[in-house]
């Protein structure tokens, strides 16, 4: 017997919101994306709840919603507040250096093109392998490796520029 939608959201809402926050780099957009996906999932819960991995299905919905988001913002307009960063990390007090590192990395990730950002988040935040990422993004595993390679090159270059300053 599948669990109820209410039980599912009680267990999965926080991890989904954290995932969406890292993916979007915008707390309000993350909330909007998760809320939209949960509303759609609730309407189809009889079918989704019967799946072997309903959380993976809804995570894919979140990823697809993010990738199809039409109201693009320029990367320079993505402002990470300290409250938004707290939603990503633990509630424990971070050392100032770790907090600054995390803030800088999230700002660099926000500059990546959408599919590269999604691939990086799925790999390093969720620990997905190439085939799992390819399934979520709807592309080939080789394309996933290309997205991640290009993203890491961009992130390394941005890191080098910041260190040079």
N, C-alpha and C positions, 0 to 999 in steps of 0.2 A: 504494500500500500504506500502510495507516495505521500509525502508530507504536505501539509496545507500551505497555501501561499503565505499566510501570516507567519507560520513557523519558519518558512524559507527566508522571508524578509528579515525576521528577527535575527537569524543566524548570519545572513549574507549581506545585509545592507551596508554595514561598516566596511568590510573588505572591498565591496564593489565601489563604494564612495572613495576609498583610498586609491584604488586602481584608477578610477576616472580622474581623480585629482592629479595623479602623476602623469596620466596620459594627456590631459588638457592643460595642465599648469594654470588652472583658473578655478578657484573654489566654486564660484557661482555657476560656471558652465558645467563643472563636474556634477553639481547637484541637479542641474537641469537635465543633463544627459541620463543620469541614473533614474531620476523621477520619470522621465519619458519612457525609458526602457521597462521600468517596473510596472508602469500603467499598461503598457502593451503586453507584458508577460502575464499580468493578472487576468487580462481578457482571454488569454489562451492557456491559462494555467492547467487546465485538465490535460492538455496535450504535453505542455512543457514539463509539468510536474511528474509525468510518467516516464520521462527520459532517464537514462542511466546517470547523467550528469547535468541536472538542470542549471547548476551554478555556472558551468562552462558554457552552456547555451546562452544564458543571460549575459555573461561576460562578452561573448561574441556580439550580442546585440549592442552592448555598450561600445565596443570597438567600432562596429559598423556605424552606429549613430555619430560617434566622434568623427570618423573618416568622411561621412557624408554631410557634416555640418557646413552649412552654406554661408553663415554670417562670419566669414573669416576676419580675424583681427590681424593687423600687422604685428609681427613678433615684438616690435618695440613697444607695443601697447599692452603686452602681457605683463602685468605688474604682479609680482608675488608678494603678498603681505606676510608678515610673520605669523598671523593666525592661520593663513592657508598652509604655510609650511608645517605648522604644528599638526595639521590634519594628516599630513603624510607620515610624519615621524611618530615616535612614541611620545607619551605624555611626560616622560622623565625629562629633567632639565638637561639640555645639551651644553657642553662646553662651548664657549663662544667660537672657537676655531672650527669645531665640527659643524656648528650652525651656519657659519659663514661659508664653509665648503659646500654644504648641502644647498644653500641658497644659490651659490654660484653655479653649481651643477644643474640645478633645475632651470635657472635662467638660460644656460647653454642648451639644454634639452628643448626648451621652448622655441629655440631658433631653428630646430630641425624641421624639414618637411614632414607632413603628417604621417605618411607610411613609414618613414625612417623612425620617427618618434615612437609610433605604435610598436614597431619591431623591437626597438631597444627596450621599451617598457615591458613588453611581453617576455623578452629574453632575461633581462637583468632584474626586473621587479617580480615577475611571476615564475621565472625559471623554466619557461617553455623551450622545447627544442625546435629545430628548424621546421620539422614537419607540422608540429602543433601550431607554430606561428603562421605557416603557410595556410593551414586550414582556417585560422581566424581571419587572416587578411585576404583569403581567396586568391592566392598566387602560388607560384612554384617555390620549392625549397631553395632553389638557386637564386631566385629573386629576393628571398628573405636574407640570404647571406650577403647579397649585394647591398640591400638596404642597410644592414648592420655594419658592413664594412665602410660604406660611405658615411654613415652616421658617426662611427668611431673616429674616422679621419677628421671629420668636421669638429667633433668634440675635442680631439687632441689639439687641433690647430687653434681653437678658441682658448683652450687651457694655456697653450704656449703664449698666446698674445697677452692673456691676463697676467701670467707670470713675468713677462717682459716689462710690464708696467711698473 
